[in-house]
Amino acid sequence: MSRTPLHTATQLVAAALVLSACSQPATPDAGGTAATPAKDTATHVFEPGINAGDFAERVKTLASDEFEGRAPGSEGETQTLDYLKSQFEAMGLKPGNGDSWFQDVPMVETTADESTVLKLDVNGEPRELKFGSDMVIGTRTGEPEVKIDGSELVFVGYGVNAPEQGWNDYAGVDVKGKTVVMFVNDPGFHAKDESLFEGKRMTYYGRWTYKYEEAARQGAAAAIIIHDTEGASYGWDVVKNSWSGPQFDLPAKDDPEPRLPAQGWITADAGRQLLADLGQDLDQLYVAANKKGFKAIPLDATLSLDLKSTTAEKSSKNVVALLPGSTRPDEAVVYMAHWDHLGNHGHEGHGEAASADDDQIYNGAVDNATGVAGIMEIAEAFASQDPAPERSVLFLAVTLEESGLLGSKYYVAHPAIPLDKTVGVINLDAMPVIGPSRDMTVVGFGSSELEDMLKVHADEQGRTLVPEATPQDGFYFRSDHFNFAKAGVPALYAKGGDDLVDGGSEAGHAAQRDYRDNRYHKAADEFSDSWNMEGVVQDLEALYGVGRDLAGSDKRPNWYEGNAFRAAHDKLVGGDGG
């Protein structure tokens, strides 16, 4: 799932990507066992169709130390690409990007010097915030040095400019060249005011990515988010882990949106102290910022920064595999999952120094070796299907999800199959491995007619479709289907629910919390032999069923009436709604 800033409830699950992006299903135990090396898969005989043993073997391989946490641009990427190509090729699939299995995704790698400090002048008194313990900071400009000298601080509430909501935190204030300070999540969230925005459900305005985008559009020199665990849906350690080491972006020519010279987070304690020194009370500001008509507050403080970074222009790759359709090969159903994770933090220049005994490989077993293994299992089911699907089925393993959904963003701008011929997208991200459930979670529940198709298969399994337990966490905006949705392509993001057959909702919620607190975006996200695969097999069978029905018919699903993406879909397919 998308990580927290850049490297990328009841709070039951957290997310990533702070800051990229993934939702968080859980493993049942507090730790994992190291996966078998990739070479051991040569002894495993894969079976046609969806199989728990095959799924486990694929996760173990992708999450093994040999793959080094699958960081883009690393040796772990090379291992991952080779493995995925060989697996898809063995199934009889074809290269999906013309005559290539891969799509090059240009990227700029930027690694901030972690000795960087934020220098604040507060009422004439100097303050310093240290990288990691007090704050994290980075730049998306690709510049090796960013200097900011005496930039005035302005508190802008939630940093939201939403005309359709009658809300503009920037009204009446010019922040050009200044540093904006803001809260994470939507107006109304901390005040629990259901009348603001979509109430409990986070909108895109609540995502940290949006807040930096808007600050850049307003001409700010820097933007700082005050972290809080409830609003972000993850703790400070997730922010710190995600912002340490190399950060990736698309080159400016491939992503022309305005960019901030510097952007980052400060801890809740650092934010509270800063505001107290300025005569402001953090709790009172939460109250003020949650009321319509809030006015930005200039602060009697300035920020100075000398941010040095090492930069390099590199590229990563999406993996694109195709099963051509028998009668309508120009139309396609897409299954997707992100293959990347946070890599090896033991490498020089990546993360804080650690002893030789510390595990510094972020294996990303649940997030998202499970999703990649899942689309491979579904690919095997399609490859052995008789009759073959009428429409093509494209299997897309994308890169740079943990850096802000960049691989899927690039694919949507450069699709192997035109978007107007892409009839639906099914995204797998962080699949639950906690046993079978009586329900199936649809993230962004109530969005598209793909849910009607999923309901047929959930009913056959005796399961109920439910919305995510924590819509305030904004998972819908933190995984790769979101880029397709913005383009109008109906997209489904679903997985096993929390109401477990063994233990009910209490056990499911406990497992989700355990994963969030102990393994999400940590080195402990490793494969475990104690995983219960029965539920994920059910999930994969239901999601395969949706694609099988769609690929075997002339059906063209749309977004539900009133959904924000319906107009984009109707325009995409020629205005007739399909």
Salt bridges, closest charged atoms under 4 A:
ASP54 OD1 - HIS44 NE2 2.78
GLU57 OE1 - HIS44 ND1 3.77
GLU57 OE1 - LYS60 NZ 3.80
GLU89 OE1 - LYS85 NZ 3.13
ASP104 OD1 - LYS317 NZ 2.33
GLU109 OE1 - LYS314 NZ 3.12
GLU145 OE2 - LYS147 NZ 3.96
GLU145 OE2 - LYS308 NZ 3.42
GLU152 OE1 - LYS178 NZ 3.87
ASP174 OD1 - LYS176 NZ 3.99
GLU198 OE1 - ARG201 NE 3.94
GLU214 OE1 - ARG217 NH2 2.96
ASP228 OD1 - HIS190 NE2 3.17
GLU230 OE2 - LYS192 NZ 3.71
ASP237 OD2 - LYS522 NZ 2.90
ASP249 OD1 - ARG140 NE 2.64
ASP254 OD2 - LYS253 NZ 3.09
ASP255 OD2 - ARG140 NH2 3.36
ASP255 OD2 - ARG259 NH2 3.69
ASP255 OD1 - LYS409 NZ 2.97
GLU257 OE1 - ARG217 NH1 3.50
ASP277 OD2 - ARG127 NE 3.07
ASP283 OD1 - ARG272 NH2 3.22
ASP306 OD2 - LYS308 NZ 2.88
ASP330 OD2 - LYS421 NZ 3.73
GLU331 OE1 - ARG328 NE 3.32
GLU331 OE1 - ARG391 NE 2.73
ASP340 OD1 - HIS338 ND1 3.10
GLU352 OE2 - LYS240 NZ 3.91
ASP367 OD1 - HIS338 NE2 3.21
ASP367 OD2 - HIS521 NE2 3.30
GLU377 OE2 - ARG58 NH1 2.29
GLU380 OE1 - ARG58 NH1 3.33
GLU390 OE1 - ARG328 NH1 3.27
GLU401 OE1 - HIS338 NE2 3.29
GLU402 OE2 - HIS341 ND1 3.20
GLU402 OE1 - HIS521 NE2 3.18
ASP429 OD1 - HIS338 NE2 3.35
ASP459 OD2 - LYS455 NZ 2.85
GLU460 OE1 - HIS457 ND1 3.57
ASP498 OD2 - HIS509 NE2 3.71
ASP499 OD1 - ARG438 NH1 3.02
ASP514 OD2 - ARG519 NH2 2.73
ASP517 OD1 - ARG516 NE 2.80
ASP539 OD1 - ARG463 NH2 2.77
ASP549 OD2 - HIS457 NE2 2.67
ASP549 OD1 - ARG548 NE 3.91
GLU561 OE1 - ARG566 NH2 3.62
ASP570 OD2 - ARG566 NE 3.96
ASP570 OD1 - HIS569 ND1 3.23
